[in-house]
Amino acid sequence: MPEVFPPDSVGLVSPQLFTFDTPLELSCGRNLQNYELMVETYGELNADKNNGVLICHALSGHHHAAGYHSTADTKPGWWDAYIGPGKPIDTRHFFVVSLNNIGGCHGSTGPRTINPETGQLWGKHFPPLRVRDWVTSQAKLADKLGIAQWAAIVGGSLGGMTAMRWALEYPERLRHCVVIASAADLTAQNIAFNELARRAIRSDSDFHDGDYLEHDTIPRSGLALARMIGHVTYLSDALMEERFGRELRSGTFQQGLDAPIEFQVESYLRHQGDRFATDFDANTYLLMTKILDYFDLAREYGGDPIKAFSHALCNFLVVSFSSDWRFAPARSREIVKSLIAADKNVAYAEIQSDMGHDAFLLPNARYEGVFRAYMTRVAKEIDTFTTEEDAL
Amino acid sequence: MPEVFPPDSVGLVSPQLFTFDTPLELSCGRNLQNYELMVETYGELNADKNNGVLICHALSGHHHAAGYHSTADTKPGWWDAYIGPGKPIDTRHFFVVSLNNIGGCHGSTGPRTINPETGQLWGKHFPPLRVRDWVTSQAKLADKLGIAQWAAIVGGSLGGMTAMRWALEYPERLRHCVVIASAADLTAQNIAFNELARRAIRSDSDFHDGDYLEHDTIPRSGLALARMIGHVTYLSDALMEERFGRELRSGTFQQGLDAPIEFQVESYLRHQGDRFATDFDANTYLLMTKILDYFDLAREYGGDPIKAFSHALCNFLVVSFSSDWRFAPARSREIVKSLIAADKNVAYAEIQSDMGHDAFLLPNARYEGVFRAYMTRVAKEIDTFTTEEDAL
């Protein structure tokens, strides 16, 4: 609970709801007659409107990426370590836009909002989405903000997939694409973990086939278990060993009791799961994990990622983390290899970290250094460009 | 369904139930007044009774390790690849003993059997067990069979933990200890996966706090999910990729349907989970995973595995598999290092395999070669020993 916000924080921020009245055509063939996006922005859009940086969130993310909603907040936004004055995504140079994607549960149109055609909650009837639908809705948001071209689109994990899809769908609308801890598609193992999480939710008797809100309940234990499955796989073995080892919650390894002995790691997971179950929506979780599973960068390009990337016009920064086994460095190297083969400009960094997939969210000096260096270059391009324009 | 059994099969086998009327003192302080063990044996016990090989099963294993129960069986026992005439555990030389451990659900005393003191099913009231309780009950079985000393005790995973515990508890009762795909204790990550599985079971509304049989039901979906979680983690990423990749069950990636598209890997997991839910008991699964979590080879030796192993008198073979990430080669190397420091005779092989933890159950030429070479030496010792004895 900061009395005074740190000097490198964007400080107090307020989300804004953007309303769109033109129908959004979805890749499934249906459309959203109108929709809303919950958005936060940090920094100022310059006169040339060429300093916009779009943040794409991951599976359980949302619009609140940096700063605080009130002085009572115990934690800042989810990517506060990397967004702010003097941070890699430097709000002294960039106008940063962060939104909750459609299908989400943090204010944008999704299962927890009303379907205007029925007057009922969308719930499980929310249309199936693809990453490209997010890209389309984000492009409409850019239009509304007057941003013809983003300085950079940045995302980790599912957010990295979104950034890559942007580079193929609207090549002329971004100059840089930053893809962190991501992949061109999910492996079978990743799909399997997502299916376990979905099954945990669907098996909860409080799920009511997706109509839990109509039954005035939520599938709390299923959602908690789903999150716990995700959480275990987002961490590395080494990190868990270091944090928890075989430490017992009680401190003693009493035998002879029917009451089960609990290891610290069990207690930690239960806490994480329970917290998530309170904050997140089950139908959104099902929808989002399916979007992850279906994502296949090169599918419409004959399965050839080189052919896919040949459509891109931007420069790329690709980052992976050594202990990330759900989006392993090998998957990032595949992206880099395809980009090189497609003759694109790409920088790649593989960061040493024990933090697993979650590393992309956490402080790490080397990661910060690479990220900062790249974004400084992006910022310098803008300044040069602006100066040249001004000089005309 | 073999019309004729393969020549290297032990062929048709029948389990036998052994009854013990002397109370078994458990490490929790309680005891089993009497108990039964479901046992299979393959090969013949020699006159010197020194050719016994004990097989210790893993989490979901049982007594049926080799051969067929009937000509209608579609599959042989779980370790048939390694037990039989001419196989590494060669039944022409060895008298192989394989049992369902107490607490199991395949015929030995456990949650699915009657507590003689109450006349009711044990269910969730079955006493908590430790690996050492299995060792004690197996020693009583050896007594009954007249086996004072095993030629070898062999086990994979939890079975490897059991074999190691034997070496410390009854050092004079085994000449060789074969520890495959095991560890001296579980990592925090492994405990976490077990806790996810337990939570899946306990969250099932059909679990009824463990009293599901009294409610004439079983927690089918919870048990299936528990197994699916285990299964995903027992396989390697590479194997899943090779077997399933991103193949779709329907063959087509149709969009625009609310009905979810299903990947092959999802369908496979569902099938595995459902089959397990039919065959296995939920209380046994909870009990067994706790036994795994609690196992800590060196705890009573001040946490020092060298001190622990200094009590052993037997020789050791330790085997690990390159792609096994739940019982990683590094964990086997820790065992080997401690054995060497304790001045014990140990052979170690790290086998290249894409099969993950399940590799210990599956055919693999290199593994078979190492295993065969070691067991041939064990067999030769017996023959020599017998011949020397005969010559007196």
Boltz contact constraints between the chains, C-beta under 6 A:
constraints:
  - contact:
      token1: [A, 28]
      token2: [B, 255]
      max_distance: 6.0
  - contact:
      token1: [A, 28]
      token2: [B, 256]
      max_distance: 6.0
  - contact:
      token1: [A, 29]
      token2: [B, 256]
      max_distance: 6.0
  - contact:
      token1: [A, 187]
      token2: [B, 237]
      max_distance: 6.0
  - contact:
      token1: [A, 187]
      token2: [B, 241]
      max_distance: 6.0
  - contact:
      token1: [A, 188]
      token2: [B, 240]
      max_distance: 6.0
  - contact:
      token1: [A, 188]
      token2: [B, 241]
      max_distance: 6.0
  - contact:
      token1: [A, 188]
      token2: [B, 244]
      max_distance: 6.0
  - contact:
      token1: [A, 188]
      token2: [B, 245]
      max_distance: 6.0
  - contact:
      token1: [A, 188]
      token2: [B, 265]
      max_distance: 6.0
  - contact:
      token1: [A, 189]
      token2: [B, 237]
      max_distance: 6.0
  - contact:
      token1: [A, 189]
      token2: [B, 240]
      max_distance: 6.0
  - contact:
      token1: [A, 191]
      token2: [B, 263]
      max_distance: 6.0
  - contact:
      token1: [A, 191]
      token2: [B, 265]
      max_distance: 6.0
  - contact:
      token1: [A, 192]
      token2: [B, 232]
      max_distance: 6.0
  - contact:
      token1: [A, 192]
      token2: [B, 265]
      max_distance: 6.0
  - contact:
      token1: [A, 192]
      token2: [B, 269]
      max_distance: 6.0
  - contact:
      token1: [A, 195]
      token2: [B, 266]
      max_distance: 6.0
  - contact:
      token1: [A, 196]
      token2: [B, 228]
      max_distance: 6.0
  - contact:
      token1: [A, 196]
      token2: [B, 229]
      max_distance: 6.0
  - contact:
      token1: [A, 199]
      token2: [B, 225]
      max_distance: 6.0
  - contact:
      token1: [A, 203]
      token2: [B, 221]
      max_distance: 6.0
  - contact:
      token1: [A, 205]
      token2: [B, 205]
      max_distance: 6.0
  - contact:
      token1: [A, 221]
      token2: [B, 203]
      max_distance: 6.0
  - contact:
      token1: [A, 225]
      token2: [B, 199]
      max_distance: 6.0
  - contact:
      token1: [A, 228]
      token2: [B, 196]
      max_distance: 6.0
  - contact:
      token1: [A, 229]
      token2: [B, 196]
      max_distance: 6.0
  - contact:
      token1: [A, 232]
      token2: [B, 192]
      max_distance: 6.0
  - contact:
      token1: [A, 237]
      token2: [B, 187]
      max_distance: 6.0
  - contact:
      token1: [A, 237]
      token2: [B, 189]
      max_distance: 6.0
  - contact:
      token1: [A, 240]
      token2: [B, 188]
      max_distance: 6.0
  - contact:
      token1: [A, 240]
      token2: [B, 189]
      max_distance: 6.0
  - contact:
      token1: [A, 241]
      token2: [B, 187]
      max_distance: 6.0
  - contact:
      token1: [A, 241]
      token2: [B, 188]
      max_distance: 6.0
  - contact:
      token1: [A, 244]
      token2: [B, 188]
      max_distance: 6.0
  - contact:
      token1: [A, 245]
      token2: [B, 188]
      max_distance: 6.0
  - contact:
      token1: [A, 255]
      token2: [B, 28]
      max_distance: 6.0
  - contact:
      token1: [A, 256]
      token2: [B, 28]
      max_distance: 6.0
  - contact:
      token1: [A, 256]
      token2: [B, 29]
      max_distance: 6.0
  - contact:
      token1: [A, 263]
      token2: [B, 191]
      max_distance: 6.0
  - contact:
      token1: [A, 265]
      token2: [B, 188]
      max_distance: 6.0
  - contact:
      token1: [A, 265]
      token2: [B, 191]
      max_distance: 6.0
  - contact:
      token1: [A, 265]
      token2: [B, 192]
      max_distance: 6.0
  - contact:
      token1: [A, 266]
      token2: [B, 195]
      max_distance: 6.0
  - contact:
      token1: [A, 269]
      token2: [B, 192]
      max_distance: 6.0
